[in-house]
């Protein structure tokens, strides 16, 4: 008996990842220096997807 993977939450996580990437791209366009982006905001956004 193997572990079955039904893809629970996969599409949801993919949607969140796409939203994050879109958000980052939007921020990058508004801010010429990507180093000025708030690291804490990026970290919290990524942690929401992971958990």
N, C-alpha and C positions, 0 to 999 in steps of 0.2 A: 504494500500500500504506500503510494507516494503522496507527497503533499500536493494538493490541487491548488492552483492559482487561478482565481476567477477574475482577476483584475479589479478587485474592489478598491475603489478610490483612485484608480489610475487616471481616468479621464479628468477627475476633479483636480488631481495634482498637476496634470498637464495644463489644464486651464489656468491654474494659479501660476505656473511657471511662465506661461505665455503672457499673463498679465504683468508679472514682475519684469520680464524682458521688455515688454512694451513701455512700462513705466520708466525703466532705466534709459531706454532709447529716447523717450520724451525728455527726461531730465538732462540727458547728454546734449540734446539739441538746444535746450534752453541755457545750459551752462557750458561755456567753451572749455573750461578747465575741469575735467571730470574728477580731479583730485579734490575739488570743492564740495563734492557730493557728501552728504552726511553718512559716515560709515555706520553709525548707530541705527539709523533708519533702515539702511540696507540689511544689516544683520537681523533686526527684528522682523523684517519682511520675510527674509529667507527662513528664519526659525518658525514662522507661522506655517510655512509650507511643509517643513520637515516634521512638525508635530501634529 
